[in-house]
């Protein structure tokens, strides 16, 4: 089975969202700043944004230097709107009593199972860099399902019983694998 140690990816939106959360929390002194509330805000925001996963080399630091001011205007506005929305939700209903897990995109696990199935059927293996490229490509083409609790994790994995969504996952995997193949040169 493929595990998280077999590839490296990073969603650059996590870094940008972290900066946006810092900004909105600095403007609202009455909001809770605990790691749990910040994680819940991050989860809410990331689930509404288009992910920007990229492959990361083994042992390479995942983050890049990013500033909110450097973003395209529409993306900046969308992130800030979602940040204020998340602040409002979390501030009105903090979940300090909930049993927590670390923030992660639970869809990643579903993609891993499907990818493992495809590679096993095709009797194919991918190296670290290729597997990283495939995972980044696939996750960039699917709506993220970030969670911070076990209950949320179970709820977000309901995609596994939706045959239409599973077909979309498999199609994205085959597309990503196809992009790894060297392009055939045309003969004139």
C-alpha positions, 0 to 999 in steps of 0.5 A: 500500500502507498503511504504518505512517506512515499510521496511529497505534496504541499497545498500552497493555499494552506500557507496563504490561508494561515496568513489570512487567518492571522490578519482577520484575528488581528482585526477582531480582538474578541475572537478566540485565537487558540490552535483549535479555532484556527485549525477549524477556520483553516478547514472551513476556508480550504474547503471552499478554495481551489487547492494549489498542490505541488510536488515537493522533493524528498526532504525539502521544506514544503513552504514557499515565501508568500504574501497576501499582497502578492496574490491576484486581486480576485484570489485575495478577495475570495480568501479574505471573504472566506476568512471573515466567513470562517471567523464568524462561524468559529467565533459563534460556535467554537468547538473546544470540547470536540475530540480533534485530529490534525488538519488534513484533506481526507480525500487524499486517503481515498485517492491513495487507495484508488491509485494503489488499486490502479498501479497494482492492476497495471503492475506498475510502480512509481518513484517518489517524484512521479508519485508526488506529481500524480498526487498533486495533479489529482488533488488539484482537480478535486474539491478538497475535504479538509477535516479537523475531527474524526466525525468530519473525517468519516463524513468527508469520506462518504465519497467512497460510496458515490460511484460517480465521484469515484469515477471522477477520482479514477479518471483524474488518476489516469489523466495524471498517469498519462501526463507522466508518459513521454509524449510520442514524437510524430513521424513525418 
